[in-house]
């Protein structure tokens, strides 16, 4: 299934779509595109005011376990800030949503597998 996204509920969503010389008109800004794809990794299919703390917690969990950064900007790894998340409140995708405990259980299992801790 293809990943699809909805920007219409984001205040001022029009500013998140630009005419990119490399990718053409109607391209997503880098931050927006990274957050769209990150919805699959953090298993939260929308950004709301209520779930901002969970977004931050899952992002920090990924950072702390050596997960590759979702972006690269000005010579450094890029991770979304609270301001980036707040700017995208209303973004939604068709990514699978996972409850906190299930997400953490799967991430722990992946770490155990990756580092041969069995």
C-alpha positions as CSV (number, residue, x, y, z in Angstrom):
1,X,0.0,0.0,0.0
2,X,1.3,3.5,-0.9
3,X,1.8,6.0,1.9
4,X,-0.6,8.9,1.5
5,X,-0.9,12.1,3.4
6,X,-3.3,14.9,4.2
7,X,-2.1,18.5,4.8
8,X,-5.5,20.3,4.7
9,X,-6.0,20.4,8.4
10,X,-2.6,22.2,9.0
11,X,-3.0,25.9,9.5
12,X,-1.3,27.6,6.6
13,X,-0.6,24.3,4.8
14,X,0.0,26.1,1.5
15,X,3.4,27.3,2.7
16,X,4.5,23.7,3.1
17,X,4.2,23.1,-0.7
18,X,6.8,24.7,-2.9
19,X,7.9,24.8,-6.5
20,X,11.2,22.9,-6.3
21,X,13.6,23.3,-9.3
22,X,14.8,19.7,-8.9
23,X,11.4,18.0,-8.2
24,X,8.9,20.3,-9.8
25,X,5.8,22.3,-8.7
26,X,3.8,21.1,-5.7
27,X,6.7,19.5,-3.9
28,X,6.7,19.2,-0.1
29,X,9.3,21.1,1.9
30,X,12.0,18.9,3.3
31,X,10.7,19.1,6.9
32,X,7.2,18.2,5.8
33,X,8.3,15.3,3.7
34,X,10.5,13.9,6.5
35,X,7.6,14.1,8.9
36,X,5.3,12.3,6.5
37,X,7.7,9.4,6.3
38,X,8.5,9.5,10.0
39,X,4.8,8.7,10.7
40,X,5.6,5.2,9.7
41,X,8.7,4.9,11.9
42,X,7.1,6.4,15.0
43,X,3.8,4.6,14.2
44,X,1.7,7.7,14.9
45,X,-0.4,8.5,11.8
46,X,-1.2,12.1,12.8
47,X,0.3,15.0,14.6
48,X,-2.1,16.6,17.1
49,X,-1.6,18.9,20.1
50,X,-2.5,16.0,22.3
51,X,0.1,13.6,21.0
52,X,3.0,16.0,20.7
53,X,4.6,14.6,23.9
54,X,4.4,11.1,22.5
55,X,5.9,12.2,19.2
56,X,8.8,13.7,21.1
57,X,9.3,10.6,23.3
58,X,9.4,8.3,20.3
59,X,11.8,10.5,18.4
60,X,14.1,10.7,21.4
61,X,13.9,6.9,21.7
62,X,15.0,6.6,18.1
63,X,17.8,9.0,18.6
64,X,19.0,7.3,21.7
65,X,19.2,3.9,20.0
66,X,21.3,5.1,17.1
67,X,18.4,5.1,14.5
68,X,19.5,7.1,11.4
69,X,18.2,10.7,11.4
70,X,15.2,11.3,9.2
71,X,17.0,14.2,7.4
72,X,20.3,15.9,6.8
73,X,20.6,19.7,6.6
74,X,23.6,22.1,6.4
75,X,26.1,19.3,7.0
76,X,24.4,17.8,10.1
77,X,21.8,15.2,11.0
78,X,18.3,16.7,11.3
79,X,15.7,15.6,13.8
80,X,12.4,17.4,14.1
81,X,12.1,19.9,16.9
82,X,9.0,20.7,19.0
83,X,8.5,23.8,16.8
84,X,8.6,21.5,13.7
85,X,6.0,19.3,15.2
86,X,3.8,22.2,16.3
87,X,4.0,23.7,12.7
88,X,2.6,20.4,11.4
89,X,-0.3,19.9,13.8
90,X,-3.0,18.5,11.6
91,X,-0.8,16.4,9.4
92,X,-2.1,12.9,8.9
93,X,-1.2,9.8,6.9
94,X,-2.4,6.3,6.3
95,X,0.5,4.9,8.3
96,X,-0.2,2.2,10.9
97,X,-0.8,3.6,14.4
98,X,0.7,1.6,17.3
99,X,-0.1,2.0,21.0
100,X,2.8,3.1,23.3
101,X,3.4,-0.3,24.8
102,X,3.4,-2.2,21.5
103,X,5.8,0.4,19.9
104,X,8.2,0.1,22.8
105,X,8.0,-3.7,22.8
106,X,8.9,-3.8,19.1
107,X,11.7,-1.3,19.4
108,X,13.2,-3.2,22.3
109,X,13.0,-6.4,20.3
110,X,14.7,-4.7,17.3
111,X,17.6,-3.5,19.6
112,X,18.0,-7.0,21.1
113,X,18.1,-8.5,17.6
114,X,20.5,-5.8,16.2
115,X,23.0,-6.1,19.0
116,X,22.8,-9.9,19.4
117,X,21.6,-9.7,23.0
118,X,19.7,-13.0,22.8
